[in-house]
Amino acid sequence: MNDEQTDLADLINQIKDAHHVTETEIAKRIGVHVSTVNNWVRRKSTPRPDAIHALAREFPDHSPEEFFAAVGRTTPGPISPETEQRLLQLFKGLTAQQQEFVEIQIRGLVEHNQRNGAS
């Protein structure tokens, strides 16, 4: 199937067929409720990035990029533990007002990405 035509519901159905698993088993393996997976299959909602990464970890025959593309998003950039720690240290060095401002900026970027098919 063409990647342009493959959405998350299609990928989950492929996973169910290839791995002989149910939506319940998929949900258990990635740590979400079965109704959440069912909503993805019925195209009523899309997963958060952490759930997309969990799907890719549990079913590595599909890459994270493939899962993100299936929900119309680009894959978020990787972050190493060292980078995460460095950013946290920098953030802790800001005043409370500056931390709030940075959080607003980051939230705005994430929302922009979600509206425009990124992350």
N, C-alpha and C positions, 0 to 999 in steps of 0.2 A: 504494500500500500504506500502511496505517496505521502511523504511527511507533511505536505501542505494540507492533506485531507485527514490526517490522523489527529484526532483530539484525545483528550484524556479518557473519555468513555471507551473509545476504540482501544487505547493502550491497555486499560484495565481488563477489557474483554479478551485481548490477546494474552495477557498474563494469566487470566483464569483458565483459558484453554491450554496454554503451554505448560503451566505448572500444576494444573488440576487442583486449583484452589477456589474457594468460595469468597464472596465479599466479606464474610465473617472472618475467614482466615487472613485475608489481606489486612483487614482492620486490626486484628490482633497483632499481626507482625509489625505494623507501623505505629501502633499505639493510638489509634483513633476509634471512635464508635462505629459500628457497622452502618448506622444510618448516615454517617458522614460519607463513607465510601459509596453507599447507595445514591446519595445526592450527587456525587461526582458522576456516577454512571448514568444517572437520569438527566445530567447536564443542568442541575439546579444550583450548583455551587462549584467553586474551584478551591483547591487546597492552598494552604499557606506554604511559603517556601520550606519550612521545616518538614512538613508532611511530604512535599515533593522530594526532598533529599532522602527521607526515610524510604519512600517507594523505590528510589534508585539504588539505595543500599540493599534493600531486601530482594530486589529483582534486577540484578546487574546486567541482564541481557538488554536492558534499555538504559541509556546514559541519562545523567541529570539533564543534559541539554535537550535530549529528546522529550523528557517529561515536561520541562519548562516550556518548550515549544508547543507541546500539546495543549497547554493551557493559555497559549498566546503571550508568553513572557520570555524574556531573555534570562539566562542563568546568572544569578548574582555572582559577583566576583568572590574568589576564595579569600579566606582570612586565616592566617596561621595563628596558633596560640600566642606566638611572640608579638605579632602585630596587634592582636586583640588586647594583650596586656599593655603594650605601649600606648594604644589609643585610650585605654581606660585610665592609665596614669596621667596622660595629658588632660583628659576630661576632669579628673579629680583636682587638677591644678587650677581649674577655672573657678570663678566666683559662682554662687548659686544662680545669679541672674544670667551669667554667661552660659552656664550649663543648660538653663532653661531655653535660652536662645538657640544653642546648638541643637538641642533636642527638637525644637520646632523646625529648624532647617532640615534636619535629617528626616523627620516625619514627612515634611513637604516633598522631599526628594523621593521617598519611598512611595507616597501616594501618586506623585507624578509618574513614576515608573509603572505602577500598577494600572493607571489609566491609559498609558501609552504602550502597553505590551512589554514593558521591561520589568525584570525582577518580579 
